[in-house]
Amino acid sequence: MRNLLKRWVAVLMWPAGITLSAQTAEPTPFDTTGIHHGTWLVGAGRTNALDTYISPLEYTGPTFTLAHLTERGLRHSGGRVTFSTRFDGRLAYVTSQAGNHHAYDGDFTFATAWRYNWCPRRGLKLALGGMAEADLGFTYNTGLAGNNPAQARATLAIGLSALAAYDSRLGRLPLTLTLQADAPMVGMKFQPHYGQSYYEIFELGHQRGHLHVTWPGNAPTLHTLLTAQFHFRHLTATVGYLSDVRQSRVGELKYHSWNNSFVIGFVRHFRLTSR
Amino acid sequence: MTHFLRSLIVRVVCAAILWPSAFVMTSCVTEEVAPNTVRGNFDALWQTLDERYCFFDLKAAEYGLDWNEVYARYLPEVAQQKNLWDYFNLLEDVVCELRDGHVNIISSLGTARYGEWFDNYPANYADTLERKYLGRTTDYVTTGGMKYRVLADSIAYVRCPSFDVVFGSGNLHVMMLTLAPCKGMILDIRSNGGGLLTQAEKLASVFVNDKTIGGYMTHKTGKGHNDFAKPQAIEIEPFEGQRWTKPLVVLTNRRTYSAANAFVMFVKGLPGVTIVGDKTGGGSGMPLTSELPCGWTLRFSACPMYDRQMTLTEEGIAPDVKVDITSEDYRRDVDTIIETARRIIRSAAD
């Protein structure tokens, strides 16, 4: 256990060190073509959902994801700055621990990011920048009738976006391994008060104090996507793993939605033109 | 780019990916839940109510409820439960300590509930009497879950047995137009166990001509027994269709409960409105639900409502004219409460 802990600490502290390692290759050119690289992904996995407004019990079940990501280099920066967008739609059908209640849990997320890119060695691209994200989500419990069977979520956040991409080969097949992480740092979240009914909010218009400031201390959230892109002659196919961890602990209510999915998809390259 | 800079960039980007990942992985937001055991479910029941039930102070003042004492009293019995039925009955006894019809455990074995708020009082309602006044099917109109007709002395009689059925504005508008020539209206909500608060509000809107405060509502903001938001007004907007401005008598009994209790709260004290019958059953805490580790649903009062004088109506609303149906009238097929209402309307019209 102690060794495992040491390894973890070593991995985590490595970026903070300033020990130099050999970095000798020439940087690769940046993309100044203005071509959009759009990736469609579909995925299936598992969701662990908790929303104490509805129930103190965690629900688990299958989840399905559809995502679309785009990225292009901005010409005026010489391709060093990339602009990316991400749309995620996710729907899960989850079941209580006792197995007698079910719920639908979903999120629709739109995020944009501007990242500055470096190529410290041939085939390796690193990028770091800022992101803005809007998320609309819901949980609807089909078994717990009453005045609180559902919960709606809305968040706006800005944060950090980082990406590492490495060009390699699998035999003679070129491939790109990419790890991308988006972490909201500060934002706003809509949420009812601890014991408040939606009747009060929407029928009576009692709408004070529902916006809460979020930050990693009360809403540690991370979207991570690890993909391998296989470049065939006319097609780039993608397989990967998507982890979307959404959590909050505000206003005495706790929420988490841990989503882990395997994704497959393809990449399209296109250029936007104006008439 | 210098060797040092490149290395630094690699490390910064890796840090930007690794550190948030590590932080999130070690910052899981979870909820401590009691285990799914005999003791665990008892603890979860007690704790959920302790944190979310909204009438502890009222019940303490009314009959000395001490929720910690309830826990201590029942805990020794919990471990002795071997039979599921006995266990369910024990948990029913626990929720009945709150003396609140909105606190229930809903399971495959049945629904645990407290019923003394009506069991200990006269029914003051009989469907045979209702049939006597409404007549045959062809004598009355059914609309949106309500039934109505014009009685012989030109008084409108409207029976609203529940607020569970959604009636639309069209239903109300046509009903009010039809009954408009009458001297007054008897609105019978006896044994109306509630339903949708929005429906109670909608029906009340027929009897107001200006935006009117019907009461106040609040909710818990935290787990403490006294963690409440400032109560905010429930405003009744006037109905857009045909409204009622003549005398209105609302009939109530002990089973006038929850949303029906709220309806009485909305209209009591309005000009021309008289409440006749027995005290309502209360149920002024809008219920929310939760669940126990075993999957049983737990329902509890969560959002208290106050009348215009900021008095909780959980214990019921007293009528303006207290009337019980007499044994003699039951034998004669006469509804004492309806007859009292007719007299009130006739004297107001004269």
Interface residues (C-beta under 8 A of the other chain):
Chain A: W8 V11 L12 W14 P15 A16 G17 I18 T19 L20 S21 Q23 P27 L50 T52 I54 S55 P56 L57 E58 S96 Q97 A98 G99 N100 H101 W118 P120 R121 L126 A127 L128 G143 L144 A145 G146 N147 N148 P149 L160 A162 L163 A164 L179 A181 A183 H193 Y194 G195 Q196 S197 Y199 E200 E203 L204 H206 G209 P216 P220 T221 L222 T224 V245 Q247 S248 R249 G251 E252 K254 Y255 H256
Chain B: M1 H3 F4 R6 S7 L8 I9 V10 R11 V12 V13 C14 A15 A16 I17 L18 W19 P20 S21 A22 F23 V24 S27 C28 V29 T30 E31 V33 N36 A44 T48 R52 C54 L197 T198 E201 M217 H219 K220 T221 G222 K223 D227 A229 Q232 A233 I234 E235 M286 P287 L288 T289 S290 E291 P293 C294 G295 T297 R299 A302 C303
